[in-house]
C-alpha cells in the first residue's frame, strides 16, 4: 500500500507510531483552560437523555453545552474550517463546531483529531478521527463516502495497534458515529470531571440503592473488550459503571463538589472521593 493523496484530510500512511496522538496532544496544549473559567451555574439537567434515541446529535449538543462551561479563549487557528467540516458526516462536524465554543472538547484524555487522517488499511479506506492517548489504538469511519444512506451516520471501527502491527485487529463499535460520539464524550466527561468519585471493585449487589436516583443513558456498552461501561445521569452528575453478575466498578463525575456529597451515604469502597 503506497502513500496516496486524500485532499484536505491528508494522508495517514506515512505516520510513525504515536504521531497522531502526539499531534493531538500538541494541539490541546495550545488551548489551555481559560484562567477565568468558572464552574458556577445550574447543574446539568437530564433532559438531554430524552433525545438520545431520536436525535443523538441534539443530545450531544445539550450534554456538551450544559456540562462544559464557556471559556474566554481565542479560537484555535488550526481548528477545521467550515469548508472542511462540510465534508464530514453531520455528527462529527457538529462535534467540531461545538468545540469552537467549548474548547475543552479538544482536551480529552483520548484526543479528537483537529484534522482527521485518511488511511488505507487491509480492510479498506478509513478516516481516523480520534486516537488513544499513547497512539496504541484509534477510531475510524469508512472513507471516502460512497453515497449510501449510511454515510450520514457511518459505522465506527476501533483499531488496535494501528502503527506497530502489520495486521492490526479491528473491532466494529456497536453504535454508529452519532451515538458513539455520545459514548466517547460521556466517558471523557465522567472520567476527567473537576470532581470525581471512583470505587474499587465491589459486589454488584451494592449498586442496588443507586437505581432510584440514576437515569440510564440508552446506549450500548462502551468498549466492551475493556469493561463495557454503561452510562447514567442525574442532575449535575454523570456515572460510568462496569458490572457483571458478581463485580462492579463505578466512576462518578461532577462539575460541583457538593453534587457528590449524597454518594457518601452509600458507603462504597472509594479509591477517590472529592466531596
Residue frames relative to the residue before (quaternion, step in Angstrom):
aa qw qx qy qz dx dy dz
X 1.0000 0.0000 0.0000 0.0000 0.00 0.00 0.00
X 0.2030 -0.8110 0.5404 0.0945 3.56 -0.67 1.04
X 0.6395 -0.4952 0.4126 0.4191 3.48 -1.34 0.11
X 0.0379 -0.8056 0.5913 0.0046 3.55 -0.94 0.88
X 0.5010 -0.6316 0.4969 0.3212 3.52 -1.16 0.58
X 0.0473 -0.8164 0.5756 -0.0018 3.56 -1.04 0.72
X 0.6342 -0.5799 0.3405 0.3814 3.55 0.92 0.86
X 0.8473 -0.1822 0.1095 0.4867 3.59 -1.08 -0.69
X 0.6737 0.5021 -0.3054 0.4481 3.60 1.18 -0.33
X 0.4640 -0.7219 0.4322 0.2771 3.57 1.22 0.26
X 0.4701 -0.6434 0.5215 0.3051 3.51 -1.26 -0.51
X 0.2506 -0.8013 0.5289 0.1242 3.55 -0.89 0.93
X 0.4493 0.7269 -0.4402 0.2755 3.57 1.24 -0.06
X 0.7427 0.4349 -0.2377 0.4503 3.57 0.99 -0.75
X 0.4432 0.7086 -0.4549 0.3075 3.60 1.25 0.05
X 0.3713 -0.6938 0.5662 0.2454 3.55 -1.07 0.76
X 0.6924 -0.4731 0.3273 0.4355 3.57 -1.23 0.36
X 0.8348 0.2080 -0.1725 0.4796 3.52 -0.92 0.99
X 0.4458 0.7091 -0.4622 0.2911 3.62 1.20 -0.13
X 0.6532 0.5190 -0.3283 0.4429 3.57 0.92 -0.87
X 0.6653 0.4925 -0.3080 0.4690 3.57 0.94 -0.87
X 0.6499 0.5156 -0.3215 0.4566 3.59 0.93 -0.87
X 0.6518 0.5112 -0.3189 0.4606 3.58 0.93 -0.85
X 0.6634 0.5044 -0.3081 0.4588 3.56 0.96 -0.86
X 0.6534 0.4979 -0.3166 0.4743 3.57 0.99 -0.80
X 0.6200 0.5289 -0.3482 0.4632 3.60 1.03 -0.70
X 0.6360 0.5163 -0.3220 0.4746 3.57 1.01 -0.80
X 0.6541 0.5199 -0.3201 0.4464 3.57 0.93 -0.87
X 0.6465 0.5362 -0.3296 0.4311 3.58 1.01 -0.75
X 0.6171 0.5353 -0.3517 0.4571 3.57 1.22 -0.32
X 0.7355 0.3709 -0.2049 0.5287 3.57 1.26 -0.30
X 0.0225 0.8322 -0.5534 0.0281 3.62 0.56 1.10
X 0.6229 -0.5165 0.4023 0.4281 3.60 -1.18 0.37
X 0.4863 -0.6574 0.4839 0.3118 3.55 -0.94 0.84
X 0.5616 -0.6392 0.3975 0.3434 3.63 -0.88 0.89
X 0.7317 0.4334 -0.2479 0.4639 3.57 1.05 -0.70
X 0.3494 0.7560 -0.4989 0.2397 3.59 1.22 0.13
X 0.1330 -0.8080 0.5731 0.0329 3.54 -0.82 1.03
X 0.3327 -0.7270 0.5640 0.2068 3.53 -1.17 0.62
X 0.3786 0.7187 -0.4947 0.3090 3.56 1.22 0.38
X 0.5344 0.6178 -0.4699 0.3346 3.54 -1.31 0.25
X 0.6676 -0.5122 0.3623 0.4008 3.52 -1.31 0.29
X 0.5293 -0.6144 0.4672 0.3523 3.60 -1.05 0.67
X 0.6014 -0.5616 0.4284 0.3733 3.55 -1.16 0.63
X 0.3427 -0.7150 0.5691 0.2180 3.57 -0.91 0.93
X 0.4985 -0.6410 0.4833 0.3271 3.57 -1.28 0.01
X 0.3359 0.7757 -0.4845 0.2253 3.60 1.23 0.24
X 0.5838 0.6066 -0.3734 0.3895 3.59 1.09 -0.63
X 0.5825 0.5984 -0.3744 0.4030 3.59 1.14 -0.61
X 0.5711 0.6125 -0.3772 0.3955 3.61 1.13 -0.60
X 0.7370 0.4461 -0.2234 0.4560 3.60 1.09 -0.64
X 0.4221 0.7413 -0.4592 0.2480 3.60 1.22 -0.20
X 0.7375 0.4194 -0.2421 0.4708 3.60 0.84 -0.91
X 0.7590 0.4094 -0.2109 0.4602 3.59 0.98 -0.77
X 0.7998 -0.0047 0.0475 0.5983 3.60 1.05 -0.74
X 0.1343 -0.8506 0.5023 0.0781 3.59 0.38 1.20
X 0.6037 0.5421 -0.3757 0.4477 3.62 1.08 -0.53
X 0.6285 0.5084 -0.3257 0.4903 3.58 1.05 -0.73
X 0.6318 0.5205 -0.3325 0.4683 3.60 0.97 -0.80
X 0.6427 0.5224 -0.3200 0.4600 3.59 0.98 -0.87
X 0.6521 0.5161 -0.3141 0.4580 3.58 0.93 -0.88
X 0.6753 0.4899 -0.3012 0.4618 3.61 0.86 -0.92
X 0.6382 0.5279 -0.3201 0.4600 3.57 1.00 -0.84
X 0.7118 0.4692 -0.2739 0.4452 3.59 0.73 -1.04
X 0.7017 0.4645 -0.2826 0.4605 3.59 0.83 -0.93
X 0.6944 0.4688 -0.2788 0.4693 3.57 1.12 -0.61
X 0.7062 0.4670 -0.2593 0.4647 3.58 1.11 -0.66
X 0.7734 0.3227 -0.1710 0.5182 3.57 0.81 -1.00
X 0.3921 -0.7263 0.5080 0.2464 3.62 -0.77 0.96
X 0.5597 -0.5697 0.4773 0.3665 3.53 -1.26 0.48
X 0.1922 -0.7800 0.5883 0.0925 3.56 -1.17 0.64
X 0.3687 -0.6959 0.5721 0.2290 3.52 -1.11 0.72
X 0.3435 0.7267 -0.5047 0.3149 3.53 0.39 1.30
X 0.5154 -0.6380 0.4607 0.3393 3.60 -1.03 0.67
X 0.5984 -0.5636 0.4163 0.3886 3.61 -1.13 0.53
X 0.4897 -0.6299 0.5079 0.3248 3.56 -1.11 0.63
X 0.4049 -0.7436 0.4705 0.2486 3.62 -0.57 1.07
X 0.6961 0.4624 -0.2818 0.4715 3.60 1.17 -0.42
X 0.4161 0.7053 -0.4788 0.3165 3.60 1.24 0.06
X 0.5872 -0.6068 0.3890 0.3683 3.61 -1.03 0.66
X 0.4509 -0.6933 0.5029 0.2512 3.54 -1.06 0.82
X 0.6837 -0.4695 0.3580 0.4288 3.56 -1.30 0.20
X 0.6229 0.5481 -0.3455 0.4384 3.59 1.02 -0.73
X 0.6622 0.4810 -0.3003 0.4899 3.58 1.02 -0.79
X 0.6620 0.5195 -0.3121 0.4411 3.58 0.89 -0.91
X 0.6036 0.5780 -0.3543 0.4196 3.58 1.10 -0.63
X 0.6564 0.5097 -0.3068 0.4639 3.60 1.22 -0.44
X 0.6395 0.5525 -0.3127 0.4336 3.58 1.24 -0.39
X 0.6168 -0.5039 0.4259 0.4291 3.60 -1.22 0.28
X 0.6505 -0.5753 0.3181 0.3804 3.62 -0.99 0.75
X 0.6660 0.5154 -0.3280 0.4282 3.62 0.87 -0.83
X 0.6771 0.4743 -0.2991 0.4766 3.59 0.94 -0.86
X 0.6244 0.5196 -0.3383 0.4752 3.59 1.03 -0.71
X 0.6408 0.5244 -0.3260 0.4562 3.59 0.99 -0.81
X 0.6152 0.5474 -0.3475 0.4484 3.60 1.00 -0.78
X 0.7039 0.4589 -0.2773 0.4659 3.59 0.83 -0.95
X 0.6188 0.5175 -0.3587 0.4697 3.60 1.05 -0.58
X 0.6339 0.5171 -0.3251 0.4744 3.58 1.05 -0.73
X 0.6247 0.5517 -0.3398 0.4357 3.59 1.08 -0.69
X 0.5549 0.5951 -0.4015 0.4205 3.60 1.16 -0.37
X 0.7674 0.3214 -0.1794 0.5249 3.59 1.04 -0.74
X 0.7420 0.2295 -0.1708 0.6063 3.57 1.31 -0.18
X 0.1582 -0.8516 0.4920 0.0879 3.61 0.38 1.24
X 0.4817 0.6693 -0.4400 0.3555 3.61 1.20 -0.27
X 0.5668 0.6114 -0.3879 0.3929 3.60 1.14 -0.49
X 0.6828 0.4463 -0.2859 0.5028 3.58 1.17 -0.45
X 0.6536 0.4736 -0.3291 0.4902 3.60 1.26 0.19
X 0.2590 0.7712 -0.5361 0.2253 3.58 1.12 0.54
X 0.6050 -0.5501 0.4349 0.3773 3.56 -1.20 0.57
X 0.7288 0.2100 -0.1470 0.6349 3.57 1.06 -0.80
X 0.3119 -0.8340 0.4201 0.1751 3.58 -0.08 1.30
X 0.3563 -0.6359 0.6376 0.2493 3.48 -1.33 0.59
X 0.4224 -0.7208 0.4876 0.2534 3.59 -0.79 0.97
X 0.4527 -0.6633 0.5222 0.2871 3.55 -0.90 0.92
X 0.7808 0.1588 -0.0792 0.5991 3.55 1.08 -0.77
X 0.3120 -0.7631 0.5329 0.1908 3.62 -0.20 1.21
X 0.3231 -0.7643 0.5387 0.1459 3.56 -1.13 0.79
X 0.3266 -0.7237 0.5763 0.1936 3.54 -0.92 0.92
X 0.0161 0.8011 -0.5964 0.0476 3.59 -0.82 1.03
X 0.2718 -0.7090 0.6210 0.1946 3.51 -1.31 0.43
X 0.0063 -0.8054 0.5914 -0.0399 3.55 -0.70 1.09
X 0.7544 -0.4167 0.2595 0.4358 3.52 -1.30 0.29
X 0.7705 0.3503 -0.1853 0.4993 3.57 1.00 -0.80
X 0.8041 -0.3070 0.1316 0.4918 3.58 1.13 0.48
X 0.6687 -0.4788 0.3942 0.4100 3.49 -1.40 -0.12
X 0.0324 -0.8111 0.5831 -0.0324 3.57 -0.92 0.94
X 0.2321 -0.7126 0.6362 0.1830 3.53 -1.35 0.37
X 0.2637 -0.7641 0.5728 0.1365 3.57 -0.58 1.20
X 0.0553 -0.8339 0.5490 0.0066 3.59 -0.66 1.08
X 0.7856 0.0969 -0.0789 0.6060 3.62 1.24 -0.20
X 0.1604 -0.7946 0.5826 0.0587 3.56 -1.16 0.67
X 0.5071 -0.5878 0.5284 0.3437 3.53 -1.26 0.46
X 0.6108 -0.6469 0.3070 0.3379 3.57 -0.92 0.88
X 0.7155 0.3641 -0.2760 0.5285 3.63 1.19 -0.14
X 0.5587 -0.6549 0.3634 0.3563 3.54 1.27 0.26
X 0.5223 0.6722 -0.4072 0.3309 3.60 1.21 0.15
X 0.7734 0.0678 -0.1351 0.6156 3.60 1.25 0.21
X 0.0727 -0.7891 0.6065 0.0652 3.53 -1.25 0.39
X 0.3644 -0.7069 0.5663 0.2164 3.53 -1.37 0.23
X 0.0481 -0.8190 0.5703 -0.0414 3.54 -0.86 1.02
X 0.2067 -0.7091 0.6469 0.1894 3.50 -1.44 0.17
X 0.6112 -0.5374 0.4062 0.4155 3.62 -1.15 0.42
X 0.0647 0.8023 -0.5858 0.0951 3.57 -0.99 0.88
X 0.5505 -0.2031 -0.8095 0.0189 1.58 -1.94 1.57
X 0.6678 -0.4813 0.3565 0.4419 3.61 -1.21 0.25
X 0.3182 -0.7729 0.5263 0.1560 3.56 -1.07 0.79
X 0.5979 -0.6057 0.3520 0.3895 3.56 1.28 0.16
X 0.5144 0.6293 -0.4318 0.3910 3.59 1.22 0.24
X 0.6600 -0.5108 0.3614 0.4158 3.62 -1.20 0.38
X 0.6222 0.5669 -0.3449 0.4153 3.59 1.08 -0.67
X 0.5417 0.6409 -0.4063 0.3615 3.60 1.16 -0.39
X 0.6223 0.5499 -0.3552 0.4291 3.61 1.10 -0.54
X 0.7793 0.0654 -0.0494 0.6213 3.60 1.19 -0.48
X 0.0457 -0.8810 0.4706 0.0171 3.56 0.60 1.19
X 0.5932 -0.5350 0.4498 0.3995 3.56 -1.30 0.21
X 0.3126 -0.7331 0.5795 0.1703 3.54 -1.28 0.51
X 0.1593 -0.7828 0.5980 0.0653 3.54 -1.01 0.91
X 0.2398 -0.7180 0.6371 0.1450 3.55 -1.08 0.87
X 0.1004 -0.7929 0.6000 0.0342 3.59 -0.80 1.01
X 0.2948 -0.7611 0.5597 0.1434 3.55 -0.85 1.08
X 0.8583 -0.0301 -0.0130 0.5122 3.57 -0.96 0.97
X 0.0442 0.8652 -0.4989 0.0241 3.59 0.75 1.00
X 0.7183 0.4368 -0.2568 0.4768 3.62 1.13 -0.49
X 0.7609 0.4163 -0.2113 0.4506 3.58 1.01 -0.77
X 0.7036 0.4180 -0.2527 0.5161 3.58 1.24 -0.28
X 0.4295 -0.7126 0.4938 0.2527 3.58 -0.82 0.98
X 0.7733 0.1656 -0.0955 0.6046 3.58 1.20 -0.51
X 0.0520 -0.8604 0.5059 0.0328 3.61 0.57 1.14
X 0.4984 -0.6402 0.5009 0.3015 3.52 -1.19 0.66
X 0.1126 -0.7771 0.6160 0.0626 3.56 -1.00 0.86
X 0.1294 -0.7873 0.6023 0.0271 3.54 -1.00 0.93
X 0.3531 -0.7305 0.5452 0.2107 3.57 -0.77 1.02
X 0.3758 -0.7160 0.5426 0.2273 3.57 -0.75 1.04
X 0.5692 -0.6357 0.4098 0.3225 3.57 -1.09 0.72
X 0.7593 0.3615 -0.1840 0.5089 3.56 1.10 -0.70
X 0.4867 -0.6233 0.5111 0.3367 3.60 -1.13 0.58
X 0.7817 -0.4125 0.2068 0.4197 3.53 -1.31 0.36
X 0.6726 0.5156 -0.3260 0.4189 3.63 0.76 -0.95
X 0.7197 0.4145 -0.2445 0.5004 3.57 0.93 -0.86
X 0.5835 0.5572 -0.3730 0.4582 3.59 1.14 -0.55
X 0.6446 0.5214 -0.3329 0.4492 3.61 0.93 -0.80
X 0.5919 0.5323 -0.3598 0.4867 3.58 1.15 -0.52
X 0.6465 0.5103 -0.3159 0.4710 3.58 0.91 -0.91
X 0.6636 0.5220 -0.2979 0.4455 3.56 0.86 -1.03
X 0.6877 0.4781 -0.2773 0.4707 3.58 0.92 -0.93
X 0.6484 0.5112 -0.3224 0.4630 3.60 0.95 -0.79
X 0.6302 0.5337 -0.3342 0.4541 3.57 0.99 -0.81
X 0.6969 0.4564 -0.2758 0.4796 3.57 0.90 -0.89
X 0.6636 0.5256 -0.3149 0.4293 3.58 0.90 -0.91
X 0.7064 0.4428 -0.2783 0.4768 3.60 0.89 -0.84
X 0.7115 0.4863 -0.2694 0.4298 3.59 1.01 -0.75
X 0.7928 0.2222 -0.1235 0.5540 3.61 1.06 -0.65
X 0.2163 0.7835 -0.5398 0.2189 3.55 1.04 0.85
X 0.6512 -0.5136 0.3678 0.4205 3.63 -1.19 0.33
X 0.7895 0.1227 -0.0553 0.5988 3.59 1.10 -0.71
X 0.0824 -0.8298 0.5512 -0.0265 3.54 -0.84 1.06
X 0.0566 -0.7277 0.6775 0.0906 3.48 -1.42 0.35
X 0.0175 -0.8074 0.5876 -0.0501 3.56 -0.62 1.18
X 0.2739 -0.7603 0.5639 0.1702 3.55 -1.00 0.78
X 0.4659 -0.5570 0.5874 0.3573 3.46 -1.43 0.20
X 0.6672 -0.4353 0.3806 0.4695 3.58 -1.29 0.01
X 0.0469 0.7960 -0.5987 0.0762 3.56 -0.89 0.95
X 0.6461 -0.5025 0.3736 0.4365 3.63 -1.18 0.29
X 0.5538 -0.6443 0.4186 0.3210 3.56 -0.90 0.93
X 0.6073 0.5867 -0.3593 0.3974 3.60 1.02 -0.72
X 0.5917 0.5881 -0.3746 0.4046 3.60 1.15 -0.42
X 0.5792 0.5870 -0.3722 0.4260 3.59 1.25 -0.25
X 0.4516 0.7491 -0.4248 0.2335 3.57 1.19 -0.50
X 0.6831 0.4904 -0.3270 0.4313 3.68 0.80 -0.78
X 0.5958 0.6093 -0.3623 0.3776 3.61 1.17 -0.42
X 0.6225 0.6339 -0.3518 0.2949 3.55 0.97 -0.84
X 0.6212 0.5377 -0.3534 0.4473 3.60 1.16 -0.36
X 0.7524 0.3976 -0.2089 0.4819 3.59 1.18 -0.45
X 0.7077 0.4131 -0.2562 0.5126 3.61 1.22 -0.29
X 0.2723 -0.7436 0.5893 0.1600 3.54 -1.06 0.81
X 0.3805 -0.7311 0.5073 0.2518 3.63 -0.69 0.97
X 0.3290 -0.6995 0.5983 0.2110 3.54 -1.13 0.75
X 0.3700 -0.7857 0.4493 0.2097 3.63 -0.51 1.14
X 0.3572 0.6917 -0.5347 0.3286 3.53 0.35 1.36
X 0.5764 -0.5649 0.4544 0.3771 3.57 -1.22 0.42
X 0.6447 -0.4849 0.3900 0.4440 3.60 -1.22 0.26
X 0.3783 -0.7378 0.5234 0.1964 3.54 -0.95 0.97
X 0.8403 -0.0732 -0.0110 0.5371 3.58 -0.77 1.12
X 0.0715 -0.8576 0.5082 0.0339 3.60 0.59 1.13
X 0.5775 0.5828 -0.3805 0.4267 3.60 1.17 -0.50
X 0.7706 0.3165 -0.1527 0.5317 3.58 1.16 -0.61
X 0.8267 -0.2274 0.0867 0.5073 3.58 0.93 0.81
X 0.2527 -0.8230 0.4864 0.1490 3.58 1.17 -0.37
X 0.0659 0.8389 -0.5365 0.0642 3.58 0.72 1.03
X 0.1830 -0.7173 0.6598 0.1290 3.50 -1.25 0.70
X 0.3330 -0.7689 0.5225 0.1580 3.55 -1.08 0.76
X 0.0855 -0.7715 0.6304 0.0096 3.52 -1.20 0.77
X 0.1487 -0.7910 0.5891 0.0720 3.54 -1.22 0.50
X 0.0028 -0.7240 0.6895 0.0211 3.49 -1.34 0.57
X 0.6869 -0.4637 0.3077 0.4674 3.64 -1.11 0.30
X 0.8526 0.0754 -0.0964 0.5080 3.56 -0.66 1.17
X 0.7222 0.4099 -0.2149 0.5141 3.59 1.27 -0.01
X 0.0893 -0.7533 0.6488 0.0602 3.53 -1.13 0.80
X 0.0893 -0.8015 0.5910 0.0185 3.56 -1.01 0.82
X 0.1174 -0.7479 0.6513 0.0521 3.52 -1.16 0.80
X 0.0038 -0.8308 0.5524 -0.0680 3.57 -0.50 1.20
X 0.1033 -0.7601 0.6405 0.0366 3.52 -0.94 1.00
X 0.1617 0.8062 -0.5442 0.1667 3.57 -0.56 1.13
X 0.1204 -0.7231 0.6670 0.1332 3.51 -1.30 0.47
X 0.7772 -0.3337 0.2174 0.4871 3.58 -1.16 -0.34
X 0.7806 0.3719 -0.1710 0.4724 3.57 1.11 -0.59
X 0.8336 0.1354 -0.0194 0.5352 3.59 0.85 -0.97
X 0.0773 -0.7972 0.5987 0.0112 3.54 -1.16 0.67
X 0.0995 -0.7294 0.6712 0.0874 3.50 -1.35 0.49
X 0.0943 -0.8068 0.5827 0.0260 3.58 -0.93 0.90
X 0.1120 -0.7576 0.6411 0.0489 3.53 -1.13 0.82
X 0.0747 -0.7896 0.6090 0.0129 3.57 -0.82 1.04
X 0.0732 -0.7880 0.6104 0.0323 3.54 -1.08 0.80
X 0.0042 -0.7924 0.6093 -0.0276 3.56 -1.08 0.77
X 0.4225 -0.6790 0.5344 0.2736 3.55 -1.21 0.50
X 0.7441 0.2908 -0.1741 0.5757 3.58 1.24 -0.44
X 0.5308 -0.6761 0.4105 0.3044 3.56 -0.76 1.04
X 0.6759 0.5287 -0.3078 0.4109 3.56 0.92 -0.91
X 0.5376 0.6264 -0.4073 0.3909 3.60 1.21 -0.37
X 0.6673 0.5070 -0.2981 0.4569 3.58 1.12 -0.64
X 0.5045 0.7128 -0.4121 0.2602 3.60 1.12 -0.61
X 0.6628 0.5132 -0.3462 0.4212 3.68 0.81 -0.78
X 0.5731 0.6043 -0.3889 0.3937 3.61 1.15 -0.44
X 0.5085 0.6500 -0.4235 0.3736 3.60 1.19 -0.37
X 0.6154 0.5940 -0.3459 0.3856 3.57 1.06 -0.76
X 0.6535 0.5404 -0.3200 0.4225 3.59 1.15 -0.52
X 0.2579 -0.8116 0.4974 0.1652 3.60 1.26 -0.25
X 0.1938 0.7786 -0.5638 0.1960 3.56 0.87 0.98
X 0.5256 -0.5917 0.4820 0.3758 3.62 -1.22 0.28
X 0.1239 -0.8489 0.5125 0.0374 3.56 0.03 1.30
X 0.2516 -0.7240 0.6198 0.1688 3.54 -1.08 0.81
X 0.7651 0.0093 -0.0296 0.6431 3.58 1.30 -0.35
X 0.0915 0.7771 -0.6188 0.0691 3.55 -1.01 0.81
X 0.2142 -0.8467 0.4811 0.0762 3.56 -0.32 1.29
X 0.5823 0.5971 -0.3895 0.3908 3.63 1.16 -0.21
